[in-house]
Amino acid sequence: MRARLSRTVWGTVAWIAGIVFVFPVIWMVLTSFKQEQDAASNPPTWIFSPTTDQYAQVFDRHITPFLLNSLMASVLSTLFVVALATPAAYALSLRPVAKWTDALFFFISTKMMPAVAALLPLYLLVKNLGMLDNVWTMVVLYTSMNLPLAVWMMRSFLLEVPREVLEAGEVDGAGLLTSIRKIILPIVSPGLAATALICFIFAWNEFFLAVNLTATTAGTAPIFLVGFISSEGLFLARLCAAATIVSLPVLVAGWLAQNKLVRGLSMGAVK
């Protein structure tokens, strides 16, 4: 009886915590179906007639190019990060290279400098290369931004690969590429999915570099959202509609990868 009561209490606490964390998202979605006067009312309007006018106005402002730019920059940078981080993590875990601790510190040290400190050199470099307002510039920057994190994450996942499995593969004649493709990647696939999803989210939500290095041609989704904060005021309902649309790709990706994400983030928790 005591155990059942304990499970009920902790289950209730978990539901309350979940509702608290997801409430801002629910409120954003509800506000996107309001008229502007209802969205800006104080106290908030709880009973209203839903409308899709805000979504129509968002698409009338041509949100699609911004979404495509974000999708291209996020997906390509994530693919590049995974392709570069996996062999780097392999060399720092299963087959440690000389002075691998120095290499690990170098990777993480690149995250110690604030992005604003690197903005001016980056801006001058990109301008001299003629790559301002170019989506490929964002791909390169997002790749370099997420690579150190991915290397550290993938290294922690690769450390969980049993050495005996690799040795058995070598005895059976498996080379390096075969071992990576048929032994290592299937074992660390949850960790790989978790790393890729986190890198995708970071790239999709990045604002600081995009607002300073892009304009109309390569503007990303976060840049589009800023357009609703103008001298005329804050269009709250329209902003919530645009934010809901921008959030959908990340929510869908997280929902599709939720099983592998949980397994990946919990790898190594229990020996």
C-alpha positions as CSV (number, residue, x, y, z in Angstrom):
1,M,0.0,0.0,0.0
2,R,2.8,2.4,0.9
3,A,4.6,1.6,-2.4
4,R,1.5,2.2,-4.4
5,L,0.9,5.5,-2.6
6,S,4.5,6.5,-3.3
7,R,4.2,5.7,-7.0
8,T,0.9,7.7,-7.2
9,V,2.5,10.7,-5.5
10,W,5.6,10.7,-7.7
11,G,3.5,10.1,-10.8
12,T,1.4,13.1,-9.9
13,V,4.5,15.2,-9.3
14,A,5.9,14.2,-12.7
15,W,2.7,15.1,-14.5
16,I,2.6,18.5,-12.7
17,A,6.2,19.2,-13.6
18,G,5.6,18.1,-17.2
19,I,2.6,20.5,-17.5
20,V,4.6,23.3,-16.0
21,F,7.4,22.9,-18.5
22,V,5.1,22.5,-21.5
23,F,2.7,25.2,-20.5
24,P,4.6,28.0,-22.4
25,V,4.3,26.0,-25.6
26,I,0.6,25.3,-25.1
27,W,0.1,29.0,-24.4
28,M,2.0,30.0,-27.5
29,V,-0.1,27.7,-29.7
30,L,-3.4,28.9,-28.1
31,T,-2.3,32.6,-28.6
32,S,-1.6,31.9,-32.3
33,F,-5.3,31.2,-32.8
34,K,-6.4,34.5,-31.2
35,Q,-7.0,37.9,-32.7
36,E,-4.4,40.6,-31.7
37,Q,-6.8,42.3,-29.3
38,D,-7.4,39.1,-27.5
39,A,-3.7,38.2,-27.4
40,A,-2.8,41.5,-25.9
41,S,-5.6,41.7,-23.3
42,N,-4.8,42.0,-19.6
43,P,-6.0,39.9,-17.9
44,P,-5.6,37.1,-20.6
45,T,-8.6,36.1,-22.6
46,W,-9.4,32.5,-22.0
47,I,-12.6,32.2,-24.0
48,F,-12.2,33.3,-27.7
49,S,-13.2,32.3,-31.2
50,P,-10.3,30.5,-32.8
51,T,-9.1,31.9,-36.1
52,T,-6.3,31.0,-38.6
53,D,-5.9,34.6,-39.8
54,Q,-2.5,34.9,-38.1
55,Y,-1.1,31.8,-39.9
56,A,-2.4,33.2,-43.2
57,Q,-0.7,36.5,-42.6
58,V,2.6,34.7,-41.6
59,F,2.6,32.9,-44.9
60,D,1.7,36.1,-46.7
61,R,5.0,37.5,-45.4
62,H,6.8,34.7,-47.2
63,I,8.1,32.6,-44.3
64,T,9.0,29.6,-46.6
65,P,12.4,30.9,-47.8
66,F,13.5,31.5,-44.2
67,L,12.4,28.0,-43.2
68,L,14.2,26.5,-46.2
69,N,17.4,28.4,-45.3
70,S,17.2,27.1,-41.7
71,L,16.5,23.6,-42.9
72,M,19.4,23.6,-45.3
73,A,21.9,25.1,-42.8
74,S,20.8,22.9,-39.9
75,V,20.6,19.6,-41.8
76,L,23.8,20.0,-43.8
77,S,25.8,21.3,-40.7
78,T,24.5,18.3,-38.7
79,L,25.6,15.8,-41.3
80,F,29.0,17.4,-41.5
81,V,29.3,17.5,-37.7
82,V,28.4,13.8,-37.4
83,A,30.8,12.8,-40.3
84,L,33.7,14.7,-38.7
85,A,33.0,14.0,-35.0
86,T,32.6,10.3,-35.3
87,P,36.2,9.5,-36.5
88,A,37.6,12.2,-34.2
89,A,35.9,10.6,-31.2
90,Y,37.1,7.2,-32.4
91,A,40.7,8.4,-32.3
92,L,40.1,9.9,-28.9
93,S,38.5,6.9,-27.3
94,L,38.9,3.4,-28.8
95,R,42.2,4.1,-30.5
96,P,43.7,7.0,-28.5
97,V,46.2,9.1,-30.4
98,A,49.2,10.7,-28.7
99,K,48.4,13.6,-26.4
100,W,44.6,12.9,-26.7
101,T,43.9,14.8,-23.5
102,D,45.4,18.0,-25.1
103,A,43.2,17.4,-28.2
104,L,40.1,17.1,-26.0
105,F,41.0,20.3,-24.1
106,F,41.5,22.1,-27.4
107,F,38.1,21.1,-28.7
108,I,36.3,22.2,-25.5
109,S,38.4,25.4,-25.3
110,T,36.8,26.7,-28.5
111,K,33.5,27.0,-26.6
112,M,35.0,29.2,-23.9
113,M,35.2,32.3,-25.9
114,P,31.9,34.3,-26.2
115,A,30.5,34.4,-29.7
116,V,30.4,38.2,-29.6
117,A,34.2,38.3,-29.2
118,A,34.6,36.4,-32.5
119,L,32.0,38.4,-34.4
120,L,34.2,41.1,-35.8
121,P,36.9,38.8,-37.2
122,L,34.3,36.5,-38.6
123,Y,32.5,39.4,-40.2
124,L,35.6,40.8,-41.8
125,L,36.7,37.4,-43.0
126,V,33.3,36.5,-44.5
127,K,33.0,40.0,-46.1
128,N,36.5,39.7,-47.7
129,L,35.5,36.3,-49.1
130,G,32.3,37.7,-50.5
131,M,30.2,35.3,-48.5
132,L,28.0,37.7,-46.6
133,D,24.3,36.7,-46.7
134,N,25.2,33.2,-47.9
135,V,23.6,30.1,-46.5
136,W,26.8,28.1,-47.0
137,T,28.5,30.5,-44.6
138,M,26.0,29.5,-42.0
139,V,26.6,25.8,-42.7
140,V,30.3,26.2,-42.1
141,L,29.8,28.3,-38.9
142,Y,27.2,26.0,-37.5
143,T,29.4,23.0,-38.2
144,S,32.3,24.6,-36.4
145,M,30.0,25.7,-33.6
146,N,28.6,22.2,-32.9
147,L,31.7,20.1,-33.6
148,P,33.4,20.4,-30.2
149,L,30.2,19.4,-28.4
150,A,29.7,16.5,-30.8
151,V,33.2,15.2,-30.4
152,W,32.9,15.1,-26.6
153,M,29.4,13.4,-26.7
154,M,30.5,10.8,-29.3
155,R,33.6,10.0,-27.3
156,S,31.5,9.3,-24.2
157,F,29.3,7.0,-26.3
158,L,32.2,5.2,-28.0
159,L,33.8,4.5,-24.6
160,E,30.8,2.2,-23.9
161,V,31.7,-0.1,-26.8
162,P,33.1,-3.4,-25.4
163,R,36.7,-3.9,-26.5
164,E,36.0,-7.6,-26.6
165,V,33.5,-7.1,-29.5
166,L,36.1,-5.1,-31.5
167,E,38.8,-7.8,-30.8
168,A,36.4,-10.5,-31.9
169,G,35.8,-8.6,-35.2
170,E,39.5,-8.2,-35.8
171,V,40.0,-11.9,-35.3
172,D,37.3,-12.6,-37.9
173,G,39.2,-10.4,-40.3
174,A,37.2,-7.1,-40.0
175,G,39.1,-4.1,-41.0
176,L,38.8,-0.6,-39.6
177,L,36.0,0.5,-41.9
178,T,34.1,-2.8,-41.5
179,S,34.4,-2.5,-37.7
180,I,33.1,1.0,-37.7
181,R,30.2,0.2,-40.1
182,K,29.1,-3.1,-38.8
183,I,30.1,-3.1,-35.1
184,I,30.6,0.4,-33.7
185,L,27.8,2.3,-35.4
186,P,25.0,-0.1,-34.6
187,I,26.0,-0.1,-30.9
188,V,26.3,3.7,-30.6
189,S,23.4,4.5,-33.0
190,P,21.3,5.9,-30.0
191,G,24.1,8.2,-29.0
192,L,24.6,9.2,-32.6
193,A,21.0,10.1,-32.9
194,A,21.1,12.1,-29.7
195,T,24.2,14.0,-30.8
196,A,22.7,14.7,-34.2
197,L,19.4,15.9,-32.7
198,I,21.1,18.2,-30.2
199,C,23.3,19.7,-33.0
200,F,20.2,20.2,-35.2
201,I,18.4,22.0,-32.4
202,F,21.3,24.3,-31.7
203,A,21.8,25.1,-35.4
204,W,18.0,25.6,-35.9
205,N,17.7,28.0,-33.0
206,E,20.9,30.0,-33.5
207,F,20.2,33.7,-33.8
208,F,23.3,35.8,-33.0
209,L,25.5,34.8,-36.0
210,A,22.5,34.7,-38.4
211,V,21.3,38.2,-37.5
212,N,24.8,39.7,-38.1
213,L,25.9,37.8,-41.1
214,T,22.7,37.3,-43.1
215,A,20.0,39.6,-44.5
216,T,17.3,38.8,-47.0
217,T,18.9,36.0,-49.1
218,A,20.1,33.7,-46.4
219,G,18.0,34.8,-43.5
220,T,17.0,32.0,-41.2
221,A,13.8,31.3,-39.3
222,P,14.8,33.1,-36.0
223,I,15.5,36.2,-38.2
224,F,12.0,36.0,-39.6
225,L,10.5,36.1,-36.0
226,V,12.3,39.4,-35.2
227,G,10.3,41.1,-38.0
228,F,7.2,41.0,-35.9
229,I,8.8,43.3,-33.3
230,S,8.6,46.7,-35.0
231,S,8.1,50.4,-34.2
232,E,4.4,49.8,-34.7
233,G,4.3,47.5,-31.7
234,L,4.5,43.8,-30.9
235,F,2.1,41.7,-32.9
236,L,1.8,39.0,-30.3
237,A,-0.7,36.6,-32.0
238,R,1.1,36.8,-35.3
239,L,4.5,36.2,-33.6
240,C,3.1,33.2,-31.7
241,A,1.8,31.8,-35.0
242,A,5.2,32.2,-36.7
243,A,6.9,30.7,-33.6
244,T,4.6,27.7,-33.7
245,I,5.5,27.1,-37.3
246,V,9.2,27.5,-36.7
247,S,9.0,25.1,-33.7
248,L,7.3,22.3,-35.6
249,P,10.5,20.8,-37.3
250,V,12.3,20.5,-34.0
251,L,9.3,19.1,-32.3
252,V,8.7,16.5,-35.1
253,A,12.4,15.6,-35.1
254,G,12.4,15.1,-31.3
255,W,9.2,13.1,-31.4
256,L,10.6,10.8,-34.2
257,A,13.9,10.3,-32.3
258,Q,12.6,10.2,-28.8
259,N,13.4,6.5,-28.2
260,K,16.9,6.8,-29.4
261,L,17.3,10.1,-27.7
262,V,16.5,8.7,-24.3
263,R,18.7,5.7,-24.9
264,G,21.5,7.8,-26.2
265,L,21.5,10.3,-23.3
266,S,21.4,7.5,-20.7
267,M,24.3,5.4,-22.3
268,G,26.9,4.8,-19.7
269,A,24.6,5.7,-16.8
270,V,24.6,2.0,-15.6
271,K,27.6,-0.3,-15.8
